[in-house]
């Protein structure tokens, strides 16, 4: 049973930030509450004040400016999986959002809350990395933008300050003709591995590729070293090159042994799923 909580409903970013300053460690941001309420019910987190940001209208918007999609922090996973704008601009994100947990969580949970919580077993962050997404953060002093790859710091840890509020996520379109895919391994609706890839082909070779892996270590990571090694490679060489980079993948991703699998198993499946996903987007007949 939840304890008695004080609810504050600011209507602007600056008001929300001020409440976080006023109440300090006693306050938590409340948006969808999918993760927060679960922790509170199980006494894994203590708080006295919920700063409900759902009345801040700009946090609910999905818009497209030039080639960049902007998603407000309070937009739900369900809204993203069903949005025609998201499906057109970032289809791999729409697919990943359709795989998040279950229908109840997707209707309640928000993209902003998911990213801020920084649960290592989460789908959206991995996909957003191959889009070179960035985060807009605001507080009483103003707003700033930070690349998503710099936003994730560690398990349940981000680059946000205590009085910060995530405002929106900016998602550039993938390069022209770059095909993308997301593969996941999960148990009890919880992802144990997520692999996002994008590849652009020219004369039978990969002219550009983007790779990201999440859910097996502390945070999702872009595989820039492997991306560079695969540029100019024919699809038939993908499996060999990926298998040669196990040490690099282990050092970067830092897989851990847990109830969801051993580190060695996760590393093996990472190589397998990276290869399968890349082969699927580099086939000549891929549509």
RASULTA-V782314 format. One line per field, one symbol per residue. ss: DSSP state (h for helix, s for strand, l for the rest). A space follows every 50 residues. Layout:
# RASULTA-V782314
ss: ???
This chain:
# RASULTA-V782314
ss: lllllsssllllhhhhhhhhhhhhhhsssslllllhhhhhhlllllllss ssllllhhhhlssssllssssslllshhhhhhlhhhhhhlhhhhhhhhll llhhhhhhlshhhhhhhllllllhhhhhhhlllssssssllsssssshhh hsssllssllllllssssssssllllllsssssssssllsssssssssss ssllssssssssssllllllsslhhhhhhhlllshhhhhhhhhllhhhhh hhhllllsllslhhhhhhhhhhhhhhhhhhhhlllll
